[in-house]
């Protein structure tokens, strides 16, 4: 069973409950050995590549890892080998802007310790997103890092058509229930080192 917070729904607000769950899940993720995270990231990459809908996408929005996140770079290499193209996000005052990244291209330091593509690269809208997260539940709900960038990006990109969203995380980041808010965007797929997470749709 997934770990759960000691805070009851009646005791605190949704943002506070999310913050508590976020801190607990990130502590569990940080406690993983570096080698376990490396191997887990490779296992996640192999599983994500089996998602049929992803194979039909030209531009995949990925991210550059920070701290103890799943490392999506092995997955990016597999996508490149399959002929697909990668876009990386840049944090702007108006939210995330995705720009194409080619394998081996240098990145620049951005906000929050992120590595981002150069400003002179043209923006584009990916139709699939690899989504980082702090915690997740079996309904496909995620807790991010508290700034709402990915929820906003998914909402914006979806105005132009369906966007395939794939959350990638380690299994220790699971929680019983993510308190949801109206702006939250549930994920289409969730993948951990243990394989695809069967999602419960209500």
N, C-alpha and C positions, 0 to 999 in steps of 0.2 A: 504494500500500500504506500502511496506517495506520502511524504512528510507533510504535516500541516502546521499552521501557526496556532499559538495558544490564544490569539485574539478572537473573540466571538464577533459575528456580524453586528450585533447590537452595541458593541463596546466602542466602536471607532468608525471613522469614515472610510469610504472605499479607497481614496488615495493613501490613507494611513495603513490600511490593511495590505494594499499592494506594496507599500514601502517595506513593511515587515517581512512579507513573503519574498520580496526581492532580495533583501539583505540575507535572509536565511539560505535561499537558493544559491546566491553568489558565494556565500561562505563554503557551502558544500562543493561548489565547482572549483573554488580556489584551493580546496584541500586535495583535489586529485593530483596524483603524481604527474610530472611533466611527460613522462613516457606513456602513461595511460592516456593522456590527452592527445598525444601524437598518434598513437595507434587508433584511438577512438575516432579521430578526425579522418583517418584513412578509411575506416569501416563506414563512416557516414558518407564519404564521397562515393564509395562503391554502391551503396544503397540508393542514394539520390539519382545516380545515373540510370537506375532501372525504372524510374518514373516515366511512363510512356508519354504523358503530356509534355514533359520537359524536352523530349527529343525533337518536338515540332517547333520549338522556339528558336528564333534567330538571336535575339539579344537577351542575355540573362543578367539581371542586376545582382551583383555579388557584394562583398564587403571585405575590407582588410581587417584581420583580427587584432583585438587589443586585449590586454590582460590574459585571462585564462579562457577566453572564448574558444569554441570550436574553430579550428583553422580551416577555412574554405579554400586555401590555395591548392591543395591536392585535387579538389573537385574542379577548380578553375582549369587546371592543366588537362584534366579529362575532357572537359567541355571544349577547350581549344582543340584537342586532338580529334574531337568529333566534328569539328568545323563550325562550332558555335562561337558567338562573340560575347565579350564580357563588358559590362558597364559597372563602374564604381561610383558611389555617392560622394557628393561634396555637401557639407553643411553650409547653408546660406541663411540669411535672415528670413527668406520665404520658404524654408524647408529644404528637403534634399533635392539636389540636382544631379542627375546621373550623366556621366561622360564615359565614352568608350575607353577601355584600357586594353592595350596590347601586351602580350606576354613579354616581360623583360623591361617594359617602360618604367622609368623612374617616377616615383610619386613625391608629393610635397607634404610637409607637415600642415595639418589643419587644426580645427578646434577640437577640444576634448582629447587630445593626443592621437587623433586619427591620421592615417595616411590617405591622401586624396589625390585624384588626377589633377593635372594642370588646368588652369583656367582657360587656356587658349584652345582646349579641345572642345568640339561642338557638343552641346547637350543632346541627349536622346532619351526616349521613353522605352525601357525594357518591358516586355510582356510576361516576364517571369522574374520573381524576386527570391533570392536566398535571404532569409530574415534572421538576424541575430536576436537573441532574447536572454532574459535573466531567468525566467521561470515559465512553465507551461502546464496546462491541464489536458485531460483527455477529450475535452470539447473543442480543442484547437485554439483555445484562448491563450494569449501570451502576456507576460509582463516584460516590458522593455526596460529602458534605463530611466524612465520617468519624464522624458521630454516630448514624447508623442510623434517623433519624426517619421517612423515607419507607418503608423496608422494614417498620418496625413498623406504620406507618399502613396500608399495603397489606394486611398480614397481618390486622390488626384489622378493617378494613372488609370484607375478603373473607369473614369469618365470617357476614355477613348476605346474601351472594350475590356474584355475579361483579362485579369492579371492572375497568373498562377503564383501562389505564395507557398513557399516551402520553408518552414522553420527548422533550423538545425541546432541541436543542443545535446548535452550529455544527459543520461538518464537521471543523474542525481539532481537535476534541475526541475524534476516533476513536483507538482503540488496537487493536493486534492481538488481544489477549486480556485480558479482565478476570479476575483470579484470583477465583474464586467461593468463597463460604462458605455453610454450610447456611441461614443466615437471609436470604440475598440473594433478592430477588424479581425475576425477569426481566420485561422490559416487553413489552406486547402490540404496541406500535408505537414506532418511532423516526423522528423527522422532523428534517431539517436544512434549511438554505437551498437545498441541492441537490435536495431532494425527499424522498420516503419512503426509508428505509434498508431494503433487502431483508434480512430477518432469517433466519438459519440456525437451524433448530430441530433439536436432537439428541435 
